[in-house]
Amino acid sequence: MPSLDVIRAITTNAAEMLGWQDRIGAIEPGKFADLIAVAGDPIADIRELERVRFVMNDGCTIRNDFQGNQSK
């Protein structure tokens, strides 16, 4: 399965299957602010999702490995 299809399956499609597409599954106003970020491109290498660098839960930052590592 292509990486983009995997990402859709675990986000948008899963939300639709649960009947929660109005609350989760996409980054949109009014939806829960639960998300992760990685340094690389998970579409090019799905294993990037194993190397989570940022976590937000309910709009609060839980982990931020990017902070202080910004290039000038």
All heavy atoms as TSV, in Angstrom:
chain	resi	resn	atom	element	x	y	z
A	1	MET	N	N	0.860	-1.174	0.000
A	1	MET	CA	C	0.000	0.000	0.000
A	1	MET	C	C	0.909	1.240	0.000
A	1	MET	O	O	1.827	1.321	0.806
A	1	MET	CB	C	-0.902	-0.047	1.240
A	1	MET	CG	C	-1.806	1.153	1.390
A	1	MET	SD	S	-2.821	1.091	2.890
A	1	MET	CE	C	-4.200	0.170	2.320
A	2	PRO	N	N	0.654	2.196	-0.859
A	2	PRO	CA	C	1.458	3.428	-0.868
A	2	PRO	C	C	1.346	4.193	0.460
A	2	PRO	O	O	0.310	4.155	1.134
A	2	PRO	CB	C	0.844	4.244	-2.009
A	2	PRO	CG	C	0.148	3.249	-2.873
A	2	PRO	CD	C	-0.323	2.160	-1.937
A	3	SER	N	N	2.415	4.882	0.824
A	3	SER	CA	C	2.472	5.601	2.101
A	3	SER	C	C	1.308	6.567	2.291
A	3	SER	O	O	0.732	6.641	3.383
A	3	SER	CB	C	3.789	6.366	2.217
A	3	SER	OG	O	4.871	5.472	2.236
A	4	LEU	N	N	0.954	7.310	1.268
A	4	LEU	CA	C	-0.148	8.263	1.396
A	4	LEU	C	C	-1.458	7.550	1.726
A	4	LEU	O	O	-2.246	8.034	2.546
A	4	LEU	CB	C	-0.297	9.106	0.127
A	4	LEU	CG	C	-1.350	10.207	0.173
A	4	LEU	CD1	C	-1.100	11.165	1.339
A	4	LEU	CD2	C	-1.366	10.975	-1.143
A	5	ASP	N	N	-1.678	6.389	1.147
A	5	ASP	CA	C	-2.890	5.613	1.446
A	5	ASP	C	C	-2.880	5.114	2.886
A	5	ASP	O	O	-3.930	5.067	3.536
A	5	ASP	CB	C	-3.029	4.442	0.473
A	5	ASP	CG	C	-3.344	4.894	-0.947
A	5	ASP	OD1	O	-3.826	6.040	-1.112
A	5	ASP	OD2	O	-3.100	4.113	-1.880
A	6	VAL	N	N	-1.711	4.740	3.399
A	6	VAL	CA	C	-1.596	4.315	4.793
A	6	VAL	C	C	-1.961	5.472	5.716
A	6	VAL	O	O	-2.741	5.316	6.668
A	6	VAL	CB	C	-0.174	3.812	5.109
A	6	VAL	CG1	C	0.004	3.594	6.603
A	6	VAL	CG2	C	0.135	2.543	4.334
A	7	ILE	N	N	-1.418	6.652	5.438
A	7	ILE	CA	C	-1.693	7.834	6.266
A	7	ILE	C	C	-3.179	8.179	6.232
A	7	ILE	O	O	-3.781	8.485	7.266
A	7	ILE	CB	C	-0.802	9.019	5.844
A	7	ILE	CG1	C	0.665	8.673	6.143
A	7	ILE	CG2	C	-1.230	10.307	6.535
A	7	ILE	CD1	C	1.668	9.607	5.515
A	8	ARG	N	N	-3.787	8.110	5.075
A	8	ARG	CA	C	-5.232	8.361	4.976
A	8	ARG	C	C	-6.029	7.317	5.746
A	8	ARG	O	O	-7.030	7.632	6.385
A	8	ARG	CB	C	-5.666	8.367	3.515
A	8	ARG	CG	C	-5.309	9.623	2.790
A	8	ARG	CD	C	-5.866	9.625	1.386
A	8	ARG	NE	N	-5.490	10.828	0.681
A	8	ARG	CZ	C	-5.007	10.853	-0.540
A	8	ARG	NH1	N	-4.866	9.739	-1.229
A	8	ARG	NH2	N	-4.678	11.996	-1.099
A	9	ALA	N	N	-5.578	6.064	5.692
A	9	ALA	CA	C	-6.294	4.987	6.387
A	9	ALA	C	C	-6.291	5.197	7.896
A	9	ALA	O	O	-7.282	4.888	8.567
A	9	ALA	CB	C	-5.675	3.631	6.042
A	10	ILE	N	N	-5.198	5.739	8.437
A	10	ILE	CA	C	-5.113	5.903	9.890
A	10	ILE	C	C	-5.609	7.260	10.368
A	10	ILE	O	O	-5.621	7.513	11.573
A	10	ILE	CB	C	-3.682	5.642	10.407
A	10	ILE	CG1	C	-2.685	6.632	9.806
A	10	ILE	CG2	C	-3.266	4.209	10.131
A	10	ILE	CD1	C	-1.273	6.527	10.336
A	11	THR	N	N	-6.031	8.105	9.452
A	11	THR	CA	C	-6.538	9.427	9.850
A	11	THR	C	C	-7.951	9.617	9.307
A	11	THR	O	O	-8.932	9.290	9.974
A	11	THR	CB	C	-5.592	10.554	9.378
A	11	THR	OG1	O	-5.417	10.481	7.954
A	11	THR	CG2	C	-4.236	10.469	10.059
A	12	THR	N	N	-8.062	10.131	8.131
A	12	THR	CA	C	-9.353	10.475	7.540
A	12	THR	C	C	-10.296	9.277	7.433
A	12	THR	O	O	-11.451	9.351	7.858
A	12	THR	CB	C	-9.149	11.094	6.144
A	12	THR	OG1	O	-8.203	12.150	6.249
A	12	THR	CG2	C	-10.440	11.628	5.580
A	13	ASN	N	N	-9.822	8.180	6.873
A	13	ASN	CA	C	-10.690	7.012	6.696
A	13	ASN	C	C	-11.122	6.423	8.030
A	13	ASN	O	O	-12.280	6.013	8.193
A	13	ASN	CB	C	-9.982	5.948	5.855
A	13	ASN	CG	C	-9.730	6.406	4.435
A	13	ASN	OD1	O	-10.198	7.447	4.000
A	13	ASN	ND2	N	-8.955	5.621	3.702
A	14	ALA	N	N	-10.205	6.374	9.000
A	14	ALA	CA	C	-10.551	5.846	10.320
A	14	ALA	C	C	-11.616	6.714	10.982
A	14	ALA	O	O	-12.551	6.199	11.602
A	14	ALA	CB	C	-9.308	5.757	11.202
A	15	ALA	N	N	-11.482	8.029	10.852
A	15	ALA	CA	C	-12.481	8.943	11.430
A	15	ALA	C	C	-13.857	8.696	10.814
A	15	ALA	O	O	-14.870	8.675	11.522
A	15	ALA	CB	C	-12.052	10.387	11.219
A	16	GLU	N	N	-13.891	8.501	9.502
A	16	GLU	CA	C	-15.163	8.243	8.822
A	16	GLU	C	C	-15.768	6.921	9.273
A	16	GLU	O	O	-16.980	6.834	9.506
A	16	GLU	CB	C	-14.959	8.245	7.311
A	16	GLU	CG	C	-14.667	9.629	6.759
A	16	GLU	CD	C	-14.286	9.612	5.285
A	16	GLU	OE1	O	-14.294	8.528	4.653
A	16	GLU	OE2	O	-13.957	10.698	4.770
A	17	MET	N	N	-14.942	5.894	9.425
A	17	MET	CA	C	-15.442	4.585	9.858
A	17	MET	C	C	-16.015	4.649	11.274
A	17	MET	O	O	-16.969	3.943	11.588
A	17	MET	CB	C	-14.333	3.538	9.762
A	17	MET	CG	C	-13.997	3.194	8.321
A	17	MET	SD	S	-12.559	2.118	8.100
A	17	MET	CE	C	-12.860	0.809	9.221
A	18	LEU	N	N	-15.448	5.503	12.106
A	18	LEU	CA	C	-15.946	5.678	13.468
A	18	LEU	C	C	-17.156	6.608	13.543
A	18	LEU	O	O	-17.797	6.714	14.581
A	18	LEU	CB	C	-14.839	6.244	14.363
A	18	LEU	CG	C	-13.674	5.325	14.664
A	18	LEU	CD1	C	-12.534	6.099	15.315
A	18	LEU	CD2	C	-14.127	4.185	15.560
A	19	GLY	N	N	-17.422	7.316	12.443
A	19	GLY	CA	C	-18.497	8.301	12.438
A	19	GLY	C	C	-18.112	9.589	13.154
A	19	GLY	O	O	-18.969	10.334	13.607
A	20	TRP	N	N	-16.804	9.836	13.273
A	20	TRP	CA	C	-16.296	11.007	13.987
A	20	TRP	C	C	-15.641	12.015	13.048
A	20	TRP	O	O	-14.877	12.875	13.483
A	20	TRP	CB	C	-15.260	10.572	15.015
A	20	TRP	CG	C	-15.822	9.976	16.255
A	20	TRP	CD1	C	-17.015	9.329	16.410
A	20	TRP	CD2	C	-15.199	9.979	17.538
A	20	TRP	NE1	N	-17.161	8.919	17.699
A	20	TRP	CE2	C	-16.065	9.306	18.423
A	20	TRP	CE3	C	-14.001	10.479	18.012
A	20	TRP	CZ2	C	-15.756	9.129	19.752
A	20	TRP	CZ3	C	-13.697	10.288	19.348
A	20	TRP	CH2	C	-14.577	9.622	20.205
A	21	GLN	N	N	-15.929	11.961	11.767
A	21	GLN	CA	C	-15.271	12.851	10.812
A	21	GLN	C	C	-15.493	14.330	11.112
A	21	GLN	O	O	-14.727	15.180	10.662
A	21	GLN	CB	C	-15.659	12.522	9.368
A	21	GLN	CG	C	-17.118	12.669	9.058
A	21	GLN	CD	C	-17.915	11.410	9.327
A	21	GLN	OE1	O	-17.488	10.511	10.041
A	21	GLN	NE2	N	-19.118	11.347	8.759
A	22	ASP	N	N	-16.504	14.649	11.931
A	22	ASP	CA	C	-16.733	16.043	12.310
A	22	ASP	C	C	-15.826	16.473	13.463
A	22	ASP	O	O	-15.743	17.649	13.787
A	22	ASP	CB	C	-18.199	16.258	12.700
A	22	ASP	CG	C	-18.634	15.405	13.879
A	22	ASP	OD1	O	-18.122	14.259	14.025
A	22	ASP	OD2	O	-19.483	15.858	14.658
A	23	ARG	N	N	-15.119	15.506	14.094
A	23	ARG	CA	C	-14.282	15.811	15.256
A	23	ARG	C	C	-12.810	15.468	15.080
A	23	ARG	O	O	-11.949	16.087	15.715
A	23	ARG	CB	C	-14.788	15.037	16.480
A	23	ARG	CG	C	-16.153	15.501	16.929
A	23	ARG	CD	C	-16.650	14.633	18.042
A	23	ARG	NE	N	-17.400	13.532	17.418
A	23	ARG	CZ	C	-17.994	12.565	18.077
A	23	ARG	NH1	N	-17.917	12.513	19.378
A	23	ARG	NH2	N	-18.655	11.631	17.461
A	24	ILE	N	N	-12.489	14.460	14.255
A	24	ILE	CA	C	-11.106	13.998	14.098
A	24	ILE	C	C	-10.818	13.668	12.639
A	24	ILE	O	O	-11.709	13.688	11.798
A	24	ILE	CB	C	-10.818	12.755	14.973
A	24	ILE	CG1	C	-11.678	11.566	14.521
A	24	ILE	CG2	C	-11.025	13.054	16.453
A	24	ILE	CD1	C	-11.314	10.239	15.186
A	25	GLY	N	N	-9.550	13.362	12.350
A	25	GLY	CA	C	-9.181	12.854	11.030
A	25	GLY	C	C	-8.561	13.866	10.097
A	25	GLY	O	O	-8.041	13.498	9.053
A	26	ALA	N	N	-8.600	15.149	10.456
A	26	ALA	CA	C	-8.010	16.198	9.614
A	26	ALA	C	C	-7.658	17.399	10.491
A	26	ALA	O	O	-8.194	17.539	11.586
A	26	ALA	CB	C	-8.985	16.623	8.517
A	27	ILE	N	N	-6.760	18.209	9.993
A	27	ILE	CA	C	-6.398	19.440	10.700
A	27	ILE	C	C	-7.304	20.544	10.170
A	27	ILE	O	O	-7.086	21.075	9.086
A	27	ILE	CB	C	-4.913	19.785	10.480
A	27	ILE	CG1	C	-4.038	18.634	10.972
A	27	ILE	CG2	C	-4.559	21.080	11.193
A	27	ILE	CD1	C	-2.587	18.754	10.602
A	28	GLU	N	N	-8.354	20.824	10.941
A	28	GLU	CA	C	-9.357	21.809	10.543
A	28	GLU	C	C	-9.899	22.514	11.780
A	28	GLU	O	O	-9.924	21.916	12.864
A	28	GLU	CB	C	-10.533	21.128	9.826
A	28	GLU	CG	C	-10.174	20.445	8.536
A	28	GLU	CD	C	-11.351	19.677	7.937
A	28	GLU	OE1	O	-12.419	19.568	8.586
A	28	GLU	OE2	O	-11.193	19.172	6.826
A	29	PRO	N	N	-10.360	23.759	11.622
A	29	PRO	CA	C	-10.975	24.451	12.770
A	29	PRO	C	C	-12.143	23.642	13.328
A	29	PRO	O	O	-12.915	23.042	12.577
A	29	PRO	CB	C	-11.468	25.773	12.166
A	29	PRO	CG	C	-10.628	25.979	10.947
A	29	PRO	CD	C	-10.336	24.601	10.414
A	30	GLY	N	N	-12.227	23.593	14.653
A	30	GLY	CA	C	-13.324	22.908	15.313
A	30	GLY	C	C	-13.069	21.444	15.612
A	30	GLY	O	O	-13.842	20.813	16.323
A	31	LYS	N	N	-11.980	20.887	15.077
A	31	LYS	CA	C	-11.652	19.491	15.353
A	31	LYS	C	C	-10.642	19.420	16.483
A	31	LYS	O	O	-9.948	20.385	16.783
A	31	LYS	CB	C	-11.114	18.804	14.102
A	31	LYS	CG	C	-12.167	18.674	13.018
A	31	LYS	CD	C	-11.734	17.789	11.898
A	31	LYS	CE	C	-12.879	17.634	10.902
A	31	LYS	NZ	N	-12.523	16.720	9.825
A	32	PHE	N	N	-10.577	18.237	17.127
A	32	PHE	CA	C	-9.611	18.043	18.199
A	32	PHE	C	C	-8.207	18.340	17.686
A	32	PHE	O	O	-7.863	17.971	16.562
A	32	PHE	CB	C	-9.650	16.608	18.729
A	32	PHE	CG	C	-10.887	16.280	19.494
A	32	PHE	CD1	C	-11.785	15.344	19.022
A	32	PHE	CD2	C	-11.161	16.912	20.695
A	32	PHE	CE1	C	-12.927	15.024	19.734
A	32	PHE	CE2	C	-12.314	16.609	21.418
A	32	PHE	CZ	C	-13.192	15.664	20.931
A	33	ALA	N	N	-7.419	19.009	18.502
A	33	ALA	CA	C	-6.047	19.366	18.114
A	33	ALA	C	C	-5.083	18.313	18.635
A	33	ALA	O	O	-4.275	18.558	19.521
A	33	ALA	CB	C	-5.692	20.749	18.629
A	34	ASP	N	N	-5.184	17.112	18.116
A	34	ASP	CA	C	-4.269	16.022	18.432
A	34	ASP	C	C	-3.486	15.718	17.163
A	34	ASP	O	O	-4.073	15.314	16.152
A	34	ASP	CB	C	-5.028	14.767	18.866
A	34	ASP	CG	C	-5.819	14.935	20.149
A	34	ASP	OD1	O	-5.585	15.933	20.853
A	34	ASP	OD2	O	-6.652	14.075	20.446
A	35	LEU	N	N	-2.180	15.924	17.206
A	35	LEU	CA	C	-1.377	15.663	16.017
A	35	LEU	C	C	0.055	15.383	16.381
A	35	LEU	O	O	0.483	15.625	17.507
A	35	LEU	CB	C	-1.466	16.823	15.023
A	35	LEU	CG	C	-1.080	18.218	15.505
A	35	LEU	CD1	C	0.353	18.513	15.167
A	35	LEU	CD2	C	-1.992	19.229	14.863
A	36	ILE	N	N	0.782	14.847	15.404
A	36	ILE	CA	C	2.209	14.603	15.548
A	36	ILE	C	C	2.923	15.245	14.370
A	36	ILE	O	O	2.307	15.541	13.343
A	36	ILE	CB	C	2.547	13.101	15.600
A	36	ILE	CG1	C	2.204	12.423	14.266
A	36	ILE	CG2	C	1.853	12.426	16.765
A	36	ILE	CD1	C	2.880	11.108	14.049
A	37	ALA	N	N	4.242	15.436	14.529
A	37	ALA	CA	C	5.073	15.912	13.430
A	37	ALA	C	C	6.374	15.126	13.443
A	37	ALA	O	O	6.859	14.705	14.490
A	37	ALA	CB	C	5.355	17.400	13.567
A	38	VAL	N	N	6.907	14.934	12.267
A	38	VAL	CA	C	8.181	14.241	12.090
A	38	VAL	C	C	9.100	15.138	11.288
A	38	VAL	O	O	8.652	16.074	10.623
A	38	VAL	CB	C	7.983	12.884	11.390
A	38	VAL	CG1	C	7.144	11.947	12.248
A	38	VAL	CG2	C	7.340	13.032	10.022
A	39	ALA	N	N	10.399	14.880	11.339
A	39	ALA	CA	C	11.368	15.726	10.643
A	39	ALA	C	C	11.406	15.442	9.142
A	39	ALA	O	O	11.652	16.336	8.340
A	39	ALA	CB	C	12.760	15.546	11.241
A	40	GLY	N	N	11.153	14.200	8.757
A	40	GLY	CA	C	11.240	13.816	7.354
A	40	GLY	C	C	9.882	13.780	6.684
A	40	GLY	O	O	8.875	14.227	7.226
A	41	ASP	N	N	9.883	13.221	5.490
A	41	ASP	CA	C	8.676	13.130	4.674
A	41	ASP	C	C	8.106	11.718	4.775
A	41	ASP	O	O	8.658	10.779	4.181
A	41	ASP	CB	C	9.024	13.453	3.223
A	41	ASP	CG	C	7.839	13.387	2.282
A	41	ASP	OD1	O	6.725	13.039	2.726
A	41	ASP	OD2	O	8.029	13.688	1.087
A	42	PRO	N	N	7.008	11.530	5.511
A	42	PRO	CA	C	6.462	10.179	5.658
A	42	PRO	C	C	5.873	9.604	4.371
A	42	PRO	O	O	5.669	8.403	4.282
A	42	PRO	CB	C	5.392	10.338	6.734
A	42	PRO	CG	C	5.025	11.778	6.709
A	42	PRO	CD	C	6.255	12.514	6.268
A	43	ILE	N	N	5.635	10.437	3.393
A	43	ILE	CA	C	5.160	9.913	2.109
A	43	ILE	C	C	6.320	9.272	1.358
A	43	ILE	O	O	6.156	8.244	0.709
A	43	ILE	CB	C	4.471	11.019	1.283
A	43	ILE	CG1	C	3.198	11.451	2.020
A	43	ILE	CG2	C	4.144	10.531	-0.130
A	43	ILE	CD1	C	2.496	12.628	1.432
A	44	ALA	N	N	7.514	9.853	1.490
A	44	ALA	CA	C	8.702	9.269	0.867
A	44	ALA	C	C	9.204	8.051	1.645
A	44	ALA	O	O	9.724	7.105	1.060
A	44	ALA	CB	C	9.806	10.313	0.761
A	45	ASP	N	N	9.062	8.091	2.983
A	45	ASP	CA	C	9.520	6.997	3.836
A	45	ASP	C	C	8.562	6.871	5.018
A	45	ASP	O	O	8.646	7.637	5.975
A	45	ASP	CB	C	10.947	7.267	4.322
A	45	ASP	CG	C	11.503	6.162	5.203
A	45	ASP	OD1	O	10.807	5.140	5.423
A	45	ASP	OD2	O	12.641	6.313	5.685
A	46	ILE	N	N	7.649	5.913	4.948
A	46	ILE	CA	C	6.620	5.736	5.975
A	46	ILE	C	C	7.230	5.500	7.350
A	46	ILE	O	O	6.620	5.795	8.379
A	46	ILE	CB	C	5.637	4.593	5.586
A	46	ILE	CG1	C	4.374	4.606	6.442
A	46	ILE	CG2	C	6.327	3.252	5.666
A	46	ILE	CD1	C	3.454	5.750	6.187
A	47	ARG	N	N	8.470	5.028	7.407
A	47	ARG	CA	C	9.133	4.795	8.698
A	47	ARG	C	C	9.381	6.082	9.468
A	47	ARG	O	O	9.651	6.045	10.664
A	47	ARG	CB	C	10.434	4.029	8.483
A	47	ARG	CG	C	10.183	2.586	8.021
A	47	ARG	CD	C	11.450	1.886	7.689
A	47	ARG	NE	N	12.027	2.583	6.523
A	47	ARG	CZ	C	13.199	2.278	5.985
A	47	ARG	NH1	N	13.934	1.336	6.510
A	47	ARG	NH2	N	13.639	2.932	4.940
A	48	GLU	N	N	9.240	7.228	8.825
A	48	GLU	CA	C	9.349	8.509	9.540
A	48	GLU	C	C	8.323	8.589	10.664
A	48	GLU	O	O	8.555	9.237	11.676
A	48	GLU	CB	C	9.180	9.696	8.598
A	48	GLU	CG	C	10.384	9.997	7.751
A	48	GLU	CD	C	11.590	10.431	8.566
A	48	GLU	OE1	O	11.428	11.077	9.617
A	48	GLU	OE2	O	12.703	10.125	8.142
A	49	LEU	N	N	7.191	7.927	10.499
A	49	LEU	CA	C	6.153	7.950	11.538
A	49	LEU	C	C	6.599	7.249	12.817
A	49	LEU	O	O	5.977	7.402	13.861
A	49	LEU	CB	C	4.857	7.345	11.014
A	49	LEU	CG	C	4.175	8.129	9.894
A	49	LEU	CD1	C	2.935	7.396	9.413
A	49	LEU	CD2	C	3.829	9.538	10.339
A	50	GLU	N	N	7.694	6.503	12.752
A	50	GLU	CA	C	8.272	5.875	13.943
A	50	GLU	C	C	9.190	6.838	14.690
A	50	GLU	O	O	9.630	6.525	15.791
A	50	GLU	CB	C	9.053	4.624	13.551
A	50	GLU	CG	C	8.198	3.541	12.931
A	50	GLU	CD	C	9.008	2.371	12.417
A	50	GLU	OE1	O	10.265	2.408	12.478
A	50	GLU	OE2	O	8.396	1.410	11.931
A	51	ARG	N	N	9.511	7.969	14.070
A	51	ARG	CA	C	10.442	8.936	14.653
A	51	ARG	C	C	9.729	10.264	14.943
A	51	ARG	O	O	10.062	11.306	14.390
A	51	ARG	CB	C	11.629	9.134	13.702
A	51	ARG	CG	C	12.421	7.859	13.482
A	51	ARG	CD	C	13.625	8.060	12.602
A	51	ARG	NE	N	13.331	8.096	11.182
A	51	ARG	CZ	C	13.229	7.004	10.408
A	51	ARG	NH1	N	13.362	5.808	10.920
A	51	ARG	NH2	N	12.990	7.114	9.115
A	52	VAL	N	N	8.770	10.196	15.816
A	52	VAL	CA	C	7.945	11.352	16.163
A	52	VAL	C	C	8.788	12.383	16.909
A	52	VAL	O	O	9.513	12.063	17.843
A	52	VAL	CB	C	6.736	10.923	17.027
A	52	VAL	CG1	C	5.947	12.120	17.501
A	52	VAL	CG2	C	5.855	9.966	16.233
A	53	ARG	N	N	8.692	13.651	16.477
A	53	ARG	CA	C	9.474	14.732	17.082
A	53	ARG	C	C	8.600	15.766	17.784
A	53	ARG	O	O	9.076	16.573	18.551
A	53	ARG	CB	C	10.291	15.445	15.987
A	53	ARG	CG	C	11.191	14.548	15.164
A	53	ARG	CD	C	12.533	14.295	15.783
A	53	ARG	NE	N	13.244	15.467	16.185
A	53	ARG	CZ	C	14.068	16.201	15.424
A	53	ARG	NH1	N	14.258	15.874	14.169
A	53	ARG	NH2	N	14.679	17.243	15.919
A	54	PHE	N	N	7.296	15.754	17.502
A	54	PHE	CA	C	6.379	16.738	18.080
A	54	PHE	C	C	5.042	16.057	18.338
A	54	PHE	O	O	4.556	15.310	17.482
A	54	PHE	CB	C	6.191	17.912	17.114
A	54	PHE	CG	C	5.205	18.940	17.579
A	54	PHE	CD1	C	5.621	20.016	18.352
A	54	PHE	CD2	C	3.864	18.856	17.238
A	54	PHE	CE1	C	4.712	20.974	18.789
A	54	PHE	CE2	C	2.953	19.805	17.664
A	54	PHE	CZ	C	3.376	20.864	18.441
A	55	VAL	N	N	4.459	16.317	19.499
A	55	VAL	CA	C	3.153	15.760	19.843
A	55	VAL	C	C	2.291	16.869	20.439
A	55	VAL	O	O	2.715	17.583	21.346
A	55	VAL	CB	C	3.262	14.608	20.870
A	55	VAL	CG1	C	1.882	14.087	21.247
A	55	VAL	CG2	C	4.138	13.484	20.336
A	56	MET	N	N	1.079	17.001	19.930
A	56	MET	CA	C	0.086	17.919	20.481
A	56	MET	C	C	-1.140	17.093	20.829
A	56	MET	O	O	-1.609	16.299	20.019
A	56	MET	CB	C	-0.280	19.009	19.493
A	56	MET	CG	C	-1.325	19.976	20.036
A	56	MET	SD	S	-1.688	21.321	18.900
A	56	MET	CE	C	-0.282	22.373	19.202
A	57	ASN	N	N	-1.636	17.286	22.059
A	57	ASN	CA	C	-2.824	16.591	22.514
A	57	ASN	C	C	-3.790	17.613	23.082
A	57	ASN	O	O	-3.438	18.373	23.979
A	57	ASN	CB	C	-2.454	15.546	23.570
A	57	ASN	CG	C	-3.661	14.823	24.102
A	57	ASN	OD1	O	-4.074	15.073	25.218
A	57	ASN	ND2	N	-4.237	13.944	23.307
A	58	ASP	N	N	-4.991	17.643	22.523
A	58	ASP	CA	C	-6.031	18.573	22.964
A	58	ASP	C	C	-5.544	20.025	22.919
A	58	ASP	O	O	-5.865	20.827	23.787
A	58	ASP	CB	C	-6.524	18.195	24.354
A	58	ASP	CG	C	-7.877	18.812	24.681
A	58	ASP	OD1	O	-8.630	19.142	23.736
A	58	ASP	OD2	O	-8.179	18.990	25.876
A	59	GLY	N	N	-4.723	20.327	21.908
A	59	GLY	CA	C	-4.235	21.692	21.726
A	59	GLY	C	C	-3.042	22.064	22.573
A	59	GLY	O	O	-2.536	23.180	22.475
A	60	CYS	N	N	-2.551	21.139	23.403
A	60	CYS	CA	C	-1.390	21.414	24.262
A	60	CYS	C	C	-0.176	20.641	23.751
A	60	CYS	O	O	-0.276	19.453	23.458
A	60	CYS	CB	C	-1.672	20.987	25.696
A	60	CYS	SG	S	-3.024	21.883	26.460
A	61	THR	N	N	0.952	21.325	23.668
A	61	THR	CA	C	2.177	20.668	23.249
A	61	THR	C	C	2.662	19.733	24.351
A	61	THR	O	O	2.867	20.152	25.483
A	61	THR	CB	C	3.265	21.703	22.909
A	61	THR	OG1	O	2.782	22.544	21.858
A	61	THR	CG2	C	4.556	21.034	22.479
A	62	ILE	N	N	2.835	18.475	24.006
A	62	ILE	CA	C	3.292	17.446	24.933
A	62	ILE	C	C	4.789	17.197	24.738
A	62	ILE	O	O	5.515	16.964	25.683
A	62	ILE	CB	C	2.509	16.128	24.722
A	62	ILE	CG1	C	1.014	16.357	24.843
A	62	ILE	CG2	C	2.987	15.039	25.666
A	62	ILE	CD1	C	0.551	16.887	26.185
A	63	ARG	N	N	5.230	17.241	23.497
A	63	ARG	CA	C	6.635	17.009	23.156
A	63	ARG	C	C	7.000	17.908	21.995
A	63	ARG	O	O	6.230	18.049	21.050
A	63	ARG	CB	C	6.833	15.549	22.770
A	63	ARG	CG	C	8.222	15.206	22.316
A	63	ARG	CD	C	8.317	13.745	21.975
A	63	ARG	NE	N	9.639	13.436	21.477
A	63	ARG	CZ	C	10.045	12.220	21.175
A	63	ARG	NH1	N	9.222	11.207	21.322
A	63	ARG	NH2	N	11.252	12.015	20.732
A	64	ASN	N	N	8.189	18.515	22.068
A	64	ASN	CA	C	8.649	19.363	20.977
A	64	ASN	C	C	10.168	19.260	20.869
A	64	ASN	O	O	10.897	20.026	21.474
A	64	ASN	CB	C	8.221	20.805	21.165
A	64	ASN	CG	C	8.559	21.669	19.972
A	64	ASN	OD1	O	9.192	21.208	19.025
A	64	ASN	ND2	N	8.147	22.919	20.005
A	65	ASP	N	N	10.629	18.303	20.094
A	65	ASP	CA	C	12.060	18.138	19.862
A	65	ASP	C	C	12.586	19.142	18.840
A	65	ASP	O	O	13.796	19.244	18.654
A	65	ASP	CB	C	12.371	16.730	19.377
A	65	ASP	CG	C	12.076	15.672	20.427
A	65	ASP	OD1	O	11.864	16.025	21.600
A	65	ASP	OD2	O	12.057	14.478	20.072
A	66	PHE	N	N	11.725	19.878	18.180
A	66	PHE	CA	C	12.143	20.874	17.206
A	66	PHE	C	C	12.569	22.178	17.877
A	66	PHE	O	O	13.367	22.934	17.342
A	66	PHE	CB	C	11.025	21.184	16.210
A	66	PHE	CG	C	10.684	20.029	15.309
A	66	PHE	CD1	C	9.448	19.431	15.384
A	66	PHE	CD2	C	11.589	19.546	14.397
A	66	PHE	CE1	C	9.115	18.367	14.565
A	66	PHE	CE2	C	11.281	18.486	13.566
A	66	PHE	CZ	C	10.042	17.903	13.656
A	67	GLN	N	N	12.015	22.469	19.038
A	67	GLN	CA	C	12.296	23.719	19.741
A	67	GLN	C	C	13.785	23.819	20.050
A	67	GLN	O	O	14.397	22.921	20.581
A	67	GLN	CB	C	11.500	23.769	21.045
A	67	GLN	CG	C	11.558	25.088	21.749
A	67	GLN	CD	C	10.626	25.102	22.967
A	67	GLN	OE1	O	10.036	24.106	23.328
A	67	GLN	NE2	N	10.517	26.246	23.574
A	68	GLY	N	N	14.393	24.957	19.673
A	68	GLY	CA	C	15.802	25.188	19.928
A	68	GLY	C	C	16.718	24.612	18.878
A	68	GLY	O	O	17.914	24.842	18.912
A	69	ASN	N	N	16.189	23.873	17.903
A	69	ASN	CA	C	17.007	23.276	16.849
A	69	ASN	C	C	16.749	23.939	15.502
A	69	ASN	O	O	16.886	23.325	14.473
A	69	ASN	CB	C	16.711	21.778	16.729
A	69	ASN	CG	C	17.123	21.005	17.941
A	69	ASN	OD1	O	18.055	21.401	18.631
A	69	ASN	ND2	N	16.461	19.914	18.221
A	70	GLN	N	N	16.408	25.200	15.511
A	70	GLN	CA	C	16.033	25.881	14.279
A	70	GLN	C	C	17.279	26.414	13.563
A	70	GLN	O	O	18.159	26.983	14.158
A	70	GLN	CB	C	15.089	27.036	14.594
A	70	GLN	CG	C	13.949	26.556	15.458
A	70	GLN	CD	C	12.623	27.080	15.040
A	70	GLN	OE1	O	12.532	27.901	14.156
A	70	GLN	NE2	N	11.588	26.616	15.676
A	71	SER	N	N	17.331	26.177	12.254
A	71	SER	CA	C	18.445	26.673	11.439
A	71	SER	C	C	18.270	28.154	11.154
A	71	SER	O	O	17.156	28.659	11.075
A	71	SER	CB	C	18.490	25.928	10.113
A	71	SER	OG	O	18.637	24.546	10.328
A	72	LYS	N	N	19.373	28.855	11.023
A	72	LYS	CA	C	19.308	30.293	10.702
A	72	LYS	C	C	19.711	30.527	9.266
A	72	LYS	O	O	20.375	29.824	8.664
A	72	LYS	CB	C	20.219	31.071	11.638
A	72	LYS	CG	C	19.725	31.015	13.050
A	72	LYS	CD	C	20.576	31.856	13.947
A	72	LYS	CE	C	20.042	31.736	15.364
A	72	LYS	NZ	N	20.723	32.515	16.316
